[in-house]
Amino acid sequence: MLKIVVADRMGKGSNVAKGIEKAGAKAVLVPGIGADMKLGDVMNKEKADFGISFCGSGGAGALIANNKYGYPERHGMRSITQGVTAINDGKKVLGFGFMDKEELGEKLVEAINKKYPNKF
């Protein structure tokens, strides 16, 4: 089953996690303030397939996950379309400005399943 870690600087992320689960994947929500900085560690521990980081700039957690574990990332995103494009470009860690929306989780899972059919 597709597993996606969600980590939000302000300890949020429950709405995007709901969208991920609604679309048929497993969401792992990192709790607490500063959770975005733990994204790569949790992805590695959970053997997750993808990670989503949220902070004001949309970059910190994604960059840390890339620097520490080598996960291909794209950061600074502000829309669902940018996230779908990043998935299509082979990125595994997606850094967004604050966008805790169910629709984002659903659309990203749909894009992953389309890009990697029958993998998850």
Stockholm file with secondary structure:
# STOCKHOLM 1.0

chainA/1-120         MLKIVVADRMGKGSNVAKGIEKAGAKAVLVPGIGADMKLGDVMNKEKADFGISFCGSGGAGALIANNKYGYPERHGMRSITQGVTAINDGKKVLGFGFMDKEELGEKLVEAINKKYPNKF
#=GR chainA/1-120 SS CCEEEEEETTSCCHHHHHHHHHTTCEEEEECSTTGGGGHHHHHHHHTCSEEEEECSSSCHHHHHHHHHHCCCEEEEECSHHHHHHHHHTTCSEEEESSCCCHHHHHHHHHHHHHHSTTTC
#=GC SS_cons         CCEEEEEETTSCCHHHHHHHHHTTCEEEEECSTTGGGGHHHHHHHHTCSEEEEECSSSCHHHHHHHHHHCCCEEEEECSHHHHHHHHHTTCSEEEESSCCCHHHHHHHHHHHHHHSTTTC
//
